[in-house]
Amino acid sequence: MRCSLHKDCAAPTQENFRQQMRFRIVISLLLLLFCCGESVAADAADQLQFSTTECKIKEPIYGSTFDFSGLHSDLGHVVKSVSNGDDQFEFNICGNLSKTCNGESNVAACLKKQGKEHVLGVQHELFYNHGKMYLKYKSGAKCDNGTAEIANYQLHVRLICDYTLDAQPITATANDGCSFYISYRTPLACLSIPDGLQSNSCRVGDTKSNGTFDLMPLSDSNYRTSNRQGAIFVIKVCKPVLYGENSMCPAGSSVCLFNNKTTNPKERFINFGNVQTHPVVENGQLLLRHESPTPCAKNSSVNYTSVIYFSCDKFIRNAHPEFAGLGADSCTYQFNFVTPLACNDLKPCTAFTSTNELLDLSSLSSKPAHTLLKDGKNYTIAVCANAGAPCLGNGGACYEQNSTTISLGNSNSQLRFNQTGSLYLLYEDGAQCSTATGMRRWSTKIEFVCANNATKDNGVSTAGGSDSLKIIEDSNCQLLIQYQTPLACREPIKCKATSYVDHTTDGLGSSGDELIDLTPLISASDNYEARVELPASMEHLVPKTTKFFLNVCRPLVPKYQLGCAGGSAACMAKVTAAGAPEEERSMGFPLVSLTQLNRTFAELLYLKGDPCPSDNTTELSTHILFNCDMRTGRGQPVLRSIEDCAYRFEWATNVFCPPHECIFSADTCDLVHDELGRRFNFKSAPFTKDGQIEIDYNATKMSVNICGEHRKAMTDYSQALVNIFFTHESPNCGREGTMNVQIRLICSNQTESSSTISSDQQCNLLYVQRTPSICEFLSLGATQQDLVSNGSTSSSTSSTTSGTSTTTSSPPARASPAGKPTKAATSTTTTTSGPDPAATPIGPTASVGTILGAILSVTFCVTCLGLLAFSPARRQRVRRLFRRSNSAVRYSRVQSNEEANLLLEPNGEFTESDDDMLL
């Protein structure tokens, strides 16, 4: 718009000049305050990043001291790397090795590789970085594969919190062969557990089934679930949260909220519930109620409470909790945890592990009682059954001495897990027994030990795997027996790994360790057949009659005429015209656990296969590279290359892809996956009536409308489902008449539903719908999903997407392509013209405003430069500010020529590289 010369373009008044001056001053002050705020944030970050040459660290948030001097060993620590040619690492902590390395003394770490010794370090420095603690060994010998950045050998030992002491150090190596990484699990990296919160039991009896719910197997690791408002809940079942990188929860807390947006580190982690080791069953609902010592922000007269509701699902592998919603008092937080451990109709003498692996020892109950002789006593023991004569009544174990029978406990069939995940059976209420502290009753504990892990085959005993019983101890009125049997063997390696994930502030969560888990791909019924897609130069290496069979993290399922060595996880076979395999060769055994490369890539190695046809001195091996691809469903292995008798497969799968927030259209009741271009309409879904579902509640039918405002929809590829969260008005439920709703739409070839309503101050509805209609939306086929038994894995936070989708017709009961969502049409036109000379302020007032603004701006810049100049951390922070992307999950693949400089930048800051994730 052009102004009138005599009216609109009149010269600015003195008041205009003052307003402009004030505006410039305010802007400059705001910039200065912003700079100071960034400085404060940088100072907070500095508090969480430091190093020391001592062997202990003072924790910066709670003031506790981590003292690692207890890890010093006169003999040193020895770790073998099966995945790297049986390299052997010898290292010590808080001191040097007692032996020489390559003729040198006073060495702290040594590598034995192919008969030669290499010094990895002569001393170490202890680093702390946002809860991550590790030792860096310095002054290693020159590395043959070294680069200009890293010319010498390096060793990094990450110190990881583990209360159970059941894990051995695990080593991982960089591909350049110069940088090595070891994870050392120890209670010394944990905060101490407050008195009264320590327990090695987490079970409750079920009066309905006369069985026992045992939740201890769920205590293996931390779980992370989004509050869907930019923060993360860190949860540990039956144990305190494991202290670690961005998991610095208060001592003794089992549920805590991590808000990365809080600048004060001491306010970043809030205790939402202390450890609870006594689950309860209320109105048939299994739950853990965690009380917090922290006053509620909405009502300081009460403290926070977290309630975890456990529901049964036998098909899930490695389930995880989901935040269901806030209670009516705004101080109670509800979570749903669907797991087979909440099932109360299990076959006697069977148990599910935390990864949904069924251990079936029921066949042992039909065997005759075992008789053992020790110290002049004849012991009689049965498993999951009455022992019979000479034991009396329902005695499961007893001993005879001098014609007298002593009961050592009554039999039962309730298998349990101890804190390290080992399976055992406990017979209690035996005969009276005298101890130094008074009278008690005899008990018998039978610990089951895997007889031959490498030859586990659906519980079938094999040669060399016969049952064996041995009395270990008979004291303090308890008989301890170890029972070796193939039935106690579990999957030989871990099929999950921890990866550090960096989330941006516009995502649904905060940075931290997240679990990569491939257990949903483990198949107990069939093997996978790989496609062959080799380069033309390698096609001659594989005859067209050759087929490749693989399984994931376990031996192959026995199949008729597939004759690879027992325990093999990969097999190549020449196939006859009739389709029968012959001339089989083992391509390796599952000896090395899953290794993560970053959040969306992981690698699995099978080693020590049969001799290579082209080189009898080399053993066949299998390398499987898994990568996240939401479009591929469960996927299929593809042979890509053969190098030095190592067969390299690629496997694109959505199993461990991060969850994705879908767009929910309240108007059309459409669920839109913008990344895949798919749409699902609830009004036409076969399990709804015009978008509504009916729930049985209090002997009546309650209608719940899936359609509406304020719905959050998240994919969970690990469990092959879509989660939908919202609040439903229900006048007859709870104190406020509202209900938190979580709907789980699971891809399955069956159509069935179930619901659980937990009524407390706030009602909580968990509705599970299995249906083939959602499979296409998730890029899955129902038969493909059922092949792997509807597995599941841990959750990570999702990326945030938004938009408005157009409505297109789709066939009922099917997910259909939707194309890219179309945003609502919005047009904004801004016209910018050059300055009009008549409107340009000229005069003393304008000059003063400009001069003052310039002075303050210069002051601001100088201040910022001064603050940045003396702090590498602040400089790095500013760099990251300009590097930020819009993605909620940031990761990178690393080329081999980069790996020598992956761990630390020259200023000591951690990079976002793959090697950083190894630590």
Protein Blocks (a to p, Z undefined) as FASTA:
>chain_A
ZZdfklmmgccdfklmmmmmmmmmmmmmmmmmmmmmmmmmmmmmmmmgccdfbfbdcdfk
lopacdfklmpcfkbpadddfknooiacdddehiacfbdeehiahifbdcdeehiacdfb
fbdcdddeehiacdddehiacdfkbcfklmbdcddddddddfklpaccdddddfklmacc
dddddfklpccddehiaccbdcdddfklopacdfklmmmpccdddehiopacdddehiac
dddehiaccehiabdcddfkbmblklmpccfbdcdfbdcdeehiacdddddfbdcfklmk
bccdddddddddfkbghiadddfbdcfkopaccdddddfklpckbcehiacdfkopacdf
klmmmpccddddeehiacdddehiaebjabehjbfbdcdeehiacdebdcdfbdcddfko
pacdddehiacdddfkbccddddddddddfblmlggghiacehiaccdddfbdcehiacd
ddddfklpccfbdcbdcddddddfklcbdcddddddfklmpcfkbccdddddddfklmmm
pcfkbccdddehiacdddehiacdehiabdcddddfkopaehiacebdcfbccddfblmb
ccdddehiacdfklmkbccdddddddddfklonopaddfbdcehiacdddddfklgccdd
ddddfklopacdfknopacdfklpckbgehiacddeehiacdddfbdehiacdddfknop
addddddddfkgojkopacddddddddfbdcddddddddfbdcdddddddfklmmmnopa
fklmmmnoopadddddddddddddddddddehiacdebjadddddddddddddddfklpc
cdjklmmmmmmmmmmmmmmmmmmmmmmmmomklmmmmmmmmmpcfbfbdcddddfklmmm
mmpcfkopacfbfklmmZZ
